[in-house]
Structures are given as structure tokens and as C-alpha cells.
Amino acid sequence: MARAPDPPSGGDDPFPEPVPLPIDGTLDLHAFSPAEVGTLVPEWIGACREAGLTELRIVHGKGIGALRRTVEALLARDPRVKAFRPAGEDGGGWGATLVTLHAP
């Protein structure tokens, strides 16, 4: 009896390769799972800082606010973050957070 071929390594992950993010000061979290945010946001902040960006915008959506609270908690404990606040109505309102980093 023939045996089925082994599945490709990488398990069930449909996107086994990392996707590069543009480092332009805006991060849209709509394409990411909540589980990814805890490592993604700090890594992205580091990349923005290395690129010389100090004014950032994180789009988390409005929803029930769970992702916004997660982002705010990450920002509150990151020593590179000088300040953060909800974006104005023209920048996404409470569906986005504006971040100011300390100068490198």
C-alpha cells in the first residue's frame, strides 16, 4: 500500500516566510493576529528609530478596543517611547495611536 507524502516542513502556516514591513512611520495592524502584536510593535519601533523616525502612527482599528489597549500597554512600558495619544479625526481617531519616540 502506498504511503501519503510527508507534509512540507513548516506545519500549517500558510506564510512560513517573514513579510518585510515598510519602515515609513505607519504600522497597520489589521493584517496581523493579536498574538503577533506583542513582538511586532517593539521590533517595528526599533526599526523606525534606526531609520531616524520619531513620529509614528499605529493603526489598530476601533472595534471593542482590545488591540488598542494591548498597543497602549506595550507603548507605556517601552523606554524608547516619549509619549502616545489617540490620533485626531483626520488620522484615524481612536482607531489609531500617535507615538513620539525619544531622540536616539
N, CA, C and O atoms as a MOPAC input file, in Angstrom:
PM7 MOZYME 1SCF
protein

 N      0.83700 1    -1.17100 1     0.00000 1
 C      0.00000 1     0.00000 1     0.00000 1
 C      0.88800 1     1.24200 1     0.00000 1
 O      1.85300 1     1.32000 1     0.76000 1
 N      0.56400 1     2.19900 1    -0.84300 1
 C      1.35200 1     3.42700 1    -0.94700 1
 C      1.07500 1     4.33200 1     0.23900 1
 O     -0.03400 1     4.37800 1     0.77300 1
 N      2.10900 1     5.04400 1     0.63000 1
 C      2.00200 1     5.95000 1     1.76100 1
 C      1.87000 1     7.38400 1     1.24500 1
 O      2.48900 1     7.74800 1     0.24400 1
 N      1.07300 1     8.18300 1     1.92300 1
 C      0.92600 1     9.59000 1     1.54100 1
 C      2.24800 1    10.30200 1     1.78900 1
 O      2.95700 1     9.97500 1     2.74000 1
 N      2.58600 1    11.26900 1     0.94700 1
 C      3.84000 1    12.00200 1     1.16000 1
 C      3.77700 1    12.80600 1     2.44900 1
 O      2.71200 1    13.23900 1     2.88900 1
 N      4.94300 1    12.98800 1     3.03300 1
 C      5.02800 1    13.80300 1     4.24400 1
 C      4.65300 1    15.23700 1     3.90000 1
 O      4.97800 1    15.72800 1     2.81900 1
 N      3.95900 1    15.91700 1     4.83700 1
 C      3.62300 1    17.32100 1     4.57400 1
 C      4.89800 1    18.14900 1     4.55100 1
 O      5.88700 1    17.78000 1     5.18500 1
 N      4.88800 1    19.26000 1     3.83200 1
 C      6.07800 1    20.10700 1     3.81500 1
 C      6.37000 1    20.63000 1     5.21100 1
 O      5.45900 1    20.84700 1     6.01000 1
 N      7.65200 1    20.83100 1     5.49500 1
 C      8.00800 1    21.35300 1     6.81500 1
 C      7.41200 1    22.74300 1     6.95800 1
 O      7.17300 1    23.43000 1     5.96500 1
 N      7.17300 1    23.15200 1     8.18900 1
 C      6.54000 1    24.44100 1     8.43400 1
 C      5.11600 1    24.28100 1     8.91200 1
 O      4.45500 1    25.27400 1     9.21400 1
 N      4.63200 1    23.07200 1     8.98900 1
 C      3.30400 1    22.82300 1     9.53400 1
 C      2.20300 1    23.43300 1     8.70100 1
 O      2.24600 1    23.41900 1     7.47100 1
 N      1.22200 1    23.96600 1     9.38900 1
 C      0.04300 1    24.51200 1     8.72900 1
 C      0.17100 1    25.99000 1     8.40100 1
 O     -0.78100 1    26.59100 1     7.90200 1
 N      1.30900 1    26.58000 1     8.66500 1
 C      1.48900 1    28.00900 1     8.44500 1
 C      1.46200 1    28.31300 1     6.94500 1
 O      2.35600 1    27.88000 1     6.21800 1
 N      0.44600 1    29.05200 1     6.46900 1
 C      0.38400 1    29.36100 1     5.03900 1
 C      1.41800 1    30.39900 1     4.61200 1
 O      1.66600 1    30.57400 1     3.41900 1
 N      2.02500 1    31.09300 1     5.58500 1
 C      3.01600 1    32.12900 1     5.29700 1
 C      4.27500 1    31.86400 1     6.11800 1
 O      4.54800 1    32.58300 1     7.07900 1
 N      5.03800 1    30.84400 1     5.75300 1
 C      6.19200 1    30.49100 1     6.57000 1
 C      7.32100 1    31.51400 1     6.51200 1
 O      8.14000 1    31.57000 1     7.43000 1
 N      7.38400 1    32.31300 1     5.47000 1
 C      8.44400 1    33.30600 1     5.33700 1
 C      7.99300 1    34.63500 1     5.93000 1
 O      6.83300 1    35.01400 1     5.76300 1
 N      8.88300 1    35.35600 1     6.62000 1
 C      8.51400 1    36.66500 1     7.15000 1
 C      8.19800 1    37.64500 1     6.01900 1
 O      8.78500 1    37.58400 1     4.93900 1
 N      7.27900 1    38.52700 1     6.28900 1
 C      6.89700 1    39.54700 1     5.31500 1
 C      7.55100 1    40.85300 1     5.73800 1
 O      7.30300 1    41.32800 1     6.84700 1
 N      8.38000 1    41.44600 1     4.88500 1
 C      9.01800 1    42.70600 1     5.26600 1
 C      7.99200 1    43.83900 1     5.34300 1
 O      7.10600 1    43.95100 1     4.49600 1
 N      8.12700 1    44.66300 1     6.35900 1
 C      7.23800 1    45.81000 1     6.52900 1
 C      7.95500 1    47.07200 1     6.07100 1
 O      9.14900 1    47.23300 1     6.32700 1
 N      7.24300 1    47.96700 1     5.39600 1
 C      7.87700 1    49.24200 1     5.07100 1
 C      8.08200 1    50.03500 1     6.36200 1
 O      7.20500 1    50.06300 1     7.22500 1
 N      9.21800 1    50.66400 1     6.48400 1
 C      9.50800 1    51.47400 1     7.66600 1
 C      9.28900 1    52.92900 1     7.26700 1
 O     10.22400 1    53.64600 1     6.91200 1
 N      8.01800 1    53.34400 1     7.33600 1
 C      7.64500 1    54.68800 1     6.91600 1
 C      6.93500 1    55.46400 1     8.01800 1
 O      6.41400 1    56.55200 1     7.77600 1
 N      6.91300 1    54.90400 1     9.23200 1
 C      6.29000 1    55.59000 1    10.35300 1
 C      4.85000 1    55.20500 1    10.60400 1
 O      4.25600 1    55.67600 1    11.57400 1
 N      4.26400 1    54.36200 1     9.76200 1
 C      2.88900 1    53.90700 1     9.96400 1
 C      2.85200 1    52.38700 1     9.97000 1
 O      3.39200 1    51.73400 1     9.07700 1
 N      2.20700 1    51.83700 1    10.98800 1
 C      2.03300 1    50.39000 1    11.09800 1
 C      0.54200 1    50.09700 1    11.17700 1
 O     -0.13200 1    50.53500 1    12.10900 1
 N      0.03000 1    49.35900 1    10.20500 1
 C     -1.37900 1    48.96700 1    10.18800 1
 C     -1.47400 1    47.53500 1    10.69300 1
 O     -1.00300 1    46.60700 1    10.03500 1
 N     -2.07900 1    47.35800 1    11.85400 1
 C     -2.15200 1    46.04800 1    12.49600 1
 C     -3.30700 1    45.19100 1    12.00400 1
 O     -3.46700 1    44.06600 1    12.47700 1
 N     -4.11100 1    45.67600 1    11.08100 1
 C     -5.25700 1    44.90100 1    10.60300 1
 C     -4.85600 1    43.54900 1    10.01700 1
 O     -5.63400 1    42.59700 1    10.08000 1
 N     -3.67200 1    43.45300 1     9.45700 1
 C     -3.24200 1    42.21200 1     8.80100 1
 C     -2.58400 1    41.21900 1     9.75700 1
 O     -2.16200 1    40.14300 1     9.33600 1
 N     -2.49400 1    41.57300 1    11.04500 1
 C     -1.77100 1    40.73300 1    11.99800 1
 C     -2.70300 1    40.18000 1    13.05500 1
 O     -3.71100 1    40.79600 1    13.40100 1
 N     -2.35700 1    39.01900 1    13.56000 1
 C     -3.15100 1    38.42400 1    14.63900 1
 C     -2.76500 1    39.09300 1    15.95300 1
 O     -1.64800 1    39.59500 1    16.07900 1
 N     -3.66800 1    39.10900 1    16.93500 1
 C     -3.33700 1    39.69300 1    18.23500 1
 C     -2.10000 1    39.05400 1    18.86700 1
 O     -1.36500 1    39.72600 1    19.59000 1
 N     -1.86300 1    37.78000 1    18.60800 1
 C     -0.70300 1    37.09900 1    19.18100 1
 C      0.61300 1    37.65200 1    18.63300 1
 O      1.64500 1    37.55200 1    19.29700 1
 N      0.59100 1    38.22800 1    17.44000 1
 C      1.80900 1    38.75700 1    16.82200 1
 C      2.16600 1    40.15700 1    17.30900 1
 O      3.31700 1    40.57800 1    17.18700 1
 N      1.20800 1    40.87100 1    17.85100 1
 C      1.39300 1    42.28100 1    18.18500 1
 C      2.45600 1    42.48700 1    19.26100 1
 O      3.21000 1    43.45900 1    19.20800 1
 N      2.52300 1    41.58700 1    20.23100 1
 C      3.46500 1    41.73700 1    21.34600 1
 C      4.91800 1    41.78400 1    20.93200 1
 O      5.71900 1    42.45100 1    21.58800 1
 N      5.28100 1    41.10100 1    19.87100 1
 C      6.65800 1    41.16400 1    19.38100 1
 C      6.79200 1    42.12000 1    18.20200 1
 O      7.83600 1    42.74600 1    18.02200 1
 N      5.74400 1    42.23100 1    17.40600 1
 C      5.78900 1    43.07000 1    16.21200 1
 C      5.98900 1    44.54200 1    16.54900 1
 O      6.86100 1    45.19400 1    15.97500 1
 N      5.19600 1    45.07300 1    17.47000 1
 C      5.24300 1    46.50900 1    17.76000 1
 C      6.62500 1    46.92600 1    18.27200 1
 O      7.18700 1    47.88500 1    17.74300 1
 N      7.20100 1    46.25300 1    19.27500 1
 C      8.54200 1    46.66000 1    19.72300 1
 C      9.61400 1    46.54500 1    18.63000 1
 O     10.48500 1    47.40800 1    18.52900 1
 N      9.55600 1    45.49500 1    17.81800 1
 C     10.52800 1    45.35500 1    16.72800 1
 C     10.36600 1    46.48100 1    15.71500 1
 O     11.35300 1    47.03300 1    15.22900 1
 N      9.11400 1    46.82200 1    15.39700 1
 C      8.84700 1    47.89300 1    14.44200 1
 C      9.32200 1    49.23600 1    14.98900 1
 O      9.88300 1    50.04300 1    14.24800 1
 N      9.10200 1    49.48000 1    16.27500 1
 C      9.57700 1    50.72300 1    16.89300 1
 C     11.09300 1    50.81800 1    16.76100 1
 O     11.62200 1    51.87800 1    16.42600 1
 N     11.78800 1    49.72400 1    17.02000 1
 C     13.24300 1    49.72000 1    16.87600 1
 C     13.68400 1    50.02900 1    15.45700 1
 O     14.63500 1    50.78300 1    15.25000 1
 N     13.00300 1    49.45500 1    14.48300 1
 C     13.34300 1    49.70200 1    13.08100 1
 C     13.07700 1    51.15600 1    12.70200 1
 O     13.85900 1    51.76200 1    11.96800 1
 N     11.97600 1    51.71700 1    13.20200 1
 C     11.67300 1    53.12700 1    12.92300 1
 C     12.73700 1    54.02800 1    13.53300 1
 O     13.18600 1    54.98800 1    12.90600 1
 N     13.12900 1    53.71700 1    14.74300 1
 C     14.14600 1    54.52900 1    15.41500 1
 C     15.47400 1    54.45900 1    14.66100 1
 O     16.15100 1    55.47300 1    14.49000 1
 N     15.84300 1    53.25900 1    14.21100 1
 C     17.07300 1    53.11000 1    13.42300 1
 C     17.00100 1    53.91100 1    12.12800 1
 O     18.02100 1    54.39100 1    11.63300 1
 N     15.79700 1    54.05600 1    11.58100 1
 C     15.59900 1    54.82800 1    10.34900 1
 C     15.50900 1    56.32700 1    10.62300 1
 O     15.35100 1    57.11700 1     9.69200 1
 N     15.60800 1    56.72500 1    11.89000 1
 C     15.56500 1    58.13800 1    12.24100 1
 C     14.16800 1    58.70700 1    12.40600 1
 O     14.00400 1    59.92400 1    12.49400 1
 N     13.15400 1    57.84300 1    12.44900 1
 C     11.77100 1    58.30400 1    12.61000 1
 C     11.43600 1    58.41900 1    14.09500 1
 O     11.72500 1    57.50900 1    14.87100 1
 N     10.83500 1    59.52600 1    14.48500 1
 C     10.43100 1    59.70200 1    15.88400 1
 C      8.94000 1    59.97800 1    16.04100 1
 O      8.42700 1    59.93600 1    17.15900 1
 N      8.23800 1    60.25800 1    14.95300 1
 C      6.79200 1    60.47400 1    14.98600 1
 C      6.13700 1    59.31600 1    14.23800 1
 O      6.29800 1    59.19100 1    13.02400 1
 N      5.40000 1    58.46900 1    14.95400 1
 C      4.85600 1    57.24000 1    14.39500 1
 C      3.34000 1    57.19800 1    14.53000 1
 O      2.74900 1    57.93900 1    15.31600 1
 N      2.72800 1    56.32200 1    13.75200 1
 C      1.27600 1    56.10900 1    13.81200 1
 C      1.01700 1    54.61300 1    13.74000 1
 O      1.46000 1    53.93900 1    12.81100 1
 N      0.29100 1    54.09800 1    14.73400 1
 C     -0.08200 1    52.69000 1    14.76800 1
 C     -1.59100 1    52.60600 1    14.58700 1
 O     -2.34800 1    53.14900 1    15.39200 1
 N     -2.02600 1    51.92500 1    13.52900 1
 C     -3.45100 1    51.75600 1    13.24100 1
 C     -3.87800 1    50.40400 1    13.80300 1
 O     -3.41100 1    49.35700 1    13.35400 1
 N     -4.76800 1    50.43900 1    14.78700 1
 C     -5.22500 1    49.20300 1    15.42600 1
 C     -6.70600 1    48.96200 1    15.21100 1
 O     -7.20900 1    47.89100 1    15.54900 1
 N     -7.40500 1    49.91800 1    14.66400 1
 C     -8.84000 1    49.77900 1    14.43800 1
 C     -9.63800 1    50.17600 1    15.66500 1
 O     -9.08900 1    50.32000 1    16.75700 1
 N    -10.91800 1    50.35000 1    15.48100 1
 C    -11.78600 1    50.80300 1    16.57200 1
 C    -12.34800 1    49.62300 1    17.34000 1
 O    -12.11800 1    49.53100 1    18.54600 1
 N    -13.05400 1    48.74100 1    16.72000 1
 C    -13.55800 1    47.52000 1    17.35500 1
 C    -13.98900 1    47.69700 1    18.79700 1
 O    -14.60500 1    48.70200 1    19.15300 1
 N    -13.66000 1    46.71100 1    19.63000 1
 C    -14.02000 1    46.78000 1    21.05300 1
 C    -12.88800 1    47.35500 1    21.89700 1
 O    -13.03500 1    47.50100 1    23.11100 1
 N    -11.76600 1    47.67900 1    21.27100 1
 C    -10.67000 1    48.33600 1    21.97100 1
 C     -9.61800 1    47.41500 1    22.55600 1
 O     -8.67500 1    47.89600 1    23.18400 1
 N     -9.74500 1    46.11200 1    22.37400 1
 C     -8.77500 1    45.18000 1    22.96200 1
 C     -7.38000 1    45.38000 1    22.37400 1
 O     -6.39500 1    45.40700 1    23.11200 1
 N     -7.28900 1    45.51900 1    21.06600 1
 C     -5.99100 1    45.70200 1    20.43100 1
 C     -5.39700 1    47.05600 1    20.80200 1
 O     -4.18900 1    47.16700 1    21.01200 1
 N     -6.23400 1    48.08100 1    20.88400 1
 C     -5.76400 1    49.41000 1    21.30200 1
 C     -5.15900 1    49.33200 1    22.69200 1
 O     -4.08700 1    49.88700 1    22.93600 1
 N     -5.83600 1    48.64700 1    23.60700 1
 C     -5.31500 1    48.52300 1    24.97500 1
 C     -3.99600 1    47.75200 1    24.99900 1
 O     -3.09600 1    48.08800 1    25.76900 1
 N     -3.87700 1    46.73400 1    24.16800 1
 C     -2.62100 1    45.98400 1    24.08900 1
 C     -1.50200 1    46.88700 1    23.59200 1
 O     -0.41100 1    46.89800 1    24.16200 1
 N     -1.76800 1    47.64200 1    22.53600 1
 C     -0.76900 1    48.55800 1    21.98300 1
 C     -0.37900 1    49.59600 1    23.02800 1
 O      0.80700 1    49.86800 1    23.21300 1
 N     -1.35200 1    50.17600 1    23.71000 1
 C     -1.05500 1    51.18900 1    24.72400 1
 C     -0.21400 1    50.61300 1    25.85900 1
 O      0.68600 1    51.28600 1    26.36100 1
 N     -0.49400 1    49.37900 1    26.26800 1
 C      0.29700 1    48.74300 1    27.32500 1
 C      1.74100 1    48.53400 1    26.86600 1
 O      2.67600 1    48.75400 1    27.63600 1
 N      1.92300 1    48.11400 1    25.62400 1
 C      3.27800 1    47.94600 1    25.08200 1
 C      4.01600 1    49.27900 1    25.03900 1
 O      5.18800 1    49.35700 1    25.40700 1
 N      3.33100 1    50.31900 1    24.59300 1
 C      3.95200 1    51.63700 1    24.49600 1
 C      4.29900 1    52.19200 1    25.86900 1
 O      5.34700 1    52.81500 1    26.03900 1
 N      3.43100 1    51.97200 1    26.84800 1
 C      3.64100 1    52.51400 1    28.19200 1
 C      4.89300 1    51.95100 1    28.85100 1
 O      5.51700 1    52.62800 1    29.66900 1
 N      5.26800 1    50.72700 1    28.51000 1
 C      6.44600 1    50.14400 1    29.15600 1
 C      7.69900 1    50.15100 1    28.27500 1
 O      8.72300 1    49.58200 1    28.65100 1
 N      7.62000 1    50.78900 1    27.11300 1
 C      8.77900 1    50.85600 1    26.21900 1
 C      9.56000 1    52.14100 1    26.50500 1
 O      9.03000 1    53.23200 1    26.29700 1
 N     10.80900 1    52.03700 1    26.97800 1
 C     11.56800 1    53.24300 1    27.33300 1
 C     11.90500 1    54.14200 1    26.14300 1
 O     12.29300 1    55.29300 1    26.34200 1
 N     11.76900 1    53.65500 1    24.93200 1
 C     12.03300 1    54.48100 1    23.74400 1
 C     10.87900 1    55.42400 1    23.44400 1
 O     11.03300 1    56.37400 1    22.67600 1
 N      9.72400 1    55.16600 1    24.04700 1
 C      8.52000 1    55.95600 1    23.78000 1
 C      8.46700 1    57.14900 1    24.72900 1
 O      8.46700 1    56.99300 1    25.95000 1
 N      8.42300 1    58.32500 1    24.14900 1
 C      8.31700 1    59.56100 1    24.93100 1
 C      6.86300 1    59.83800 1    25.29900 1
 O      6.56400 1    60.20200 1    26.43600 1
 N      5.95900 1    59.66400 1    24.33200 1
 C      4.53400 1    59.93800 1    24.55600 1
 C      3.70800 1    59.22000 1    23.49800 1
 O      4.21300 1    58.85000 1    22.43800 1
 N      2.41800 1    59.02800 1    23.80900 1
 C      1.47700 1    58.49500 1    22.82100 1
 C      0.09400 1    59.01700 1    23.14100 1
 O     -0.21300 1    59.34300 1    24.28700 1
 N     -0.75200 1    59.09400 1    22.09500 1
 C     -2.11100 1    59.61400 1    22.25500 1
 C     -2.96200 1    59.13400 1    21.09300 1
 O     -2.42800 1    58.74100 1    20.05600 1
 N     -4.28400 1    59.16100 1    21.25400 1
 C     -5.15000 1    58.80500 1    20.11900 1
 C     -4.92800 1    59.78800 1    18.97100 1
 O     -4.67800 1    60.97200 1    19.19700 1
 N     -5.02100 1    59.29300 1    17.75600 1
 C     -4.88300 1    60.15700 1    16.58300 1
 C     -6.09700 1    61.07300 1    16.49500 1
 O     -7.16900 1    60.74100 1    17.00200 1
 N     -5.93100 1    62.21200 1    15.86100 1
 C     -7.06100 1    63.10100 1    15.62800 1
 C     -8.00500 1    62.48300 1    14.60800 1
 O     -7.69100 1    61.45700 1    14.00500 1
 N     -9.14000 1    63.09800 1    14.42000 1
 C    -10.14200 1    62.56800 1    13.48300 1
 C     -9.58800 1    62.39900 1    12.07300 1
 O     -9.98300 1    61.47200 1    11.36600 1
 N     -8.68900 1    63.27300 1    11.65400 1
 C     -8.12000 1    63.16100 1    10.30800 1
 C     -7.05500 1    62.06800 1    10.21200 1
 O     -6.61000 1    61.73500 1     9.11400 1
 N     -6.64000 1    61.50100 1    11.36300 1
 C     -5.61100 1    60.46700 1    11.36500 1
 C     -6.09700 1    59.11600 1    11.83100 1
 O     -5.29000 1    58.24200 1    12.14800 1
 N     -7.40900 1    58.93000 1    11.87700 1
 C     -7.95400 1    57.63900 1    12.29400 1
 C     -8.70500 1    57.67800 1    13.60600 1
 O     -9.26600 1    56.66900 1    14.03300 1
 N     -8.72400 1    58.84800 1    14.26000 1
 C     -9.44600 1    58.95700 1    15.53100 1
 C     -8.94800 1    57.95000 1    16.54500 1
 O     -7.74700 1    57.69700 1    16.63200 1
 N     -9.85600 1    57.37400 1    17.31000 1
 C     -9.43900 1    56.42100 1    18.33800 1
 C     -9.12700 1    55.04800 1    17.75000 1
 O     -8.89300 1    54.09700 1    18.49700 1
 N     -9.12200 1    54.93200 1    16.42000 1
 C     -8.70300 1    53.69900 1    15.74900 1
 C     -7.21700 1    53.67300 1    15.43500 1
 O     -6.71500 1    52.71500 1    14.84600 1
 N     -6.51100 1    54.73600 1    15.83300 1
 C     -5.06500 1    54.81000 1    15.61600 1
 C     -4.43100 1    55.53500 1    16.79600 1
 O     -5.07800 1    56.33600 1    17.46900 1
 N     -3.17300 1    55.24500 1    17.03100 1
 C     -2.42600 1    55.87000 1    18.11600 1
 C     -1.19000 1    56.53700 1    17.53800 1
 O     -0.44200 1    55.93300 1    16.77000 1
 N     -0.98400 1    57.80100 1    17.92100 1
 C      0.21500 1    58.53100 1    17.51900 1
 C      1.26700 1    58.34900 1    18.60200 1
 O      0.96500 1    58.42600 1    19.79300 1
 N      2.49200 1    58.11000 1    18.18500 1
 C      3.58500 1    57.80900 1    19.10700 1
 C      4.73900 1    58.76100 1    18.83200 1
 O      5.10200 1    58.99300 1    17.67900 1
 N      5.31400 1    59.31100 1    19.89900 1
 C      6.52600 1    60.11400 1    19.79200 1
 C      7.63600 1    59.36600 1    20.51300 1
 O      7.49800 1    59.00400 1    21.68200 1
 N      8.73400 1    59.13900 1    19.80800 1
 C      9.87900 1    58.45400 1    20.39900 1
 C     10.88300 1    59.46800 1    20.92200 1
 O     10.96600 1    60.59400 1    20.43000 1
 N     11.64400 1    59.05200 1    21.92800 1
 C     12.77900 1    59.85800 1    22.36500 1
 C     13.78300 1    59.91100 1    21.22000 1
 O     13.89800 1    58.95900 1    20.44800 1
 N     14.50100 1    61.01100 1    21.11000 1
 C     15.53400 1    61.10800 1    20.08200 1
 C     16.60800 1    60.06100 1    20.36200 1
 O     16.94400 1    59.81000 1    21.52000 1
 N     17.14800 1    59.44700 1    19.30600 1
 C     18.19900 1    58.42900 1    19.51300 1
 C     19.46300 1    59.02400 1    20.10100 1
 O     20.43400 1    58.30400 1    20.33400 1

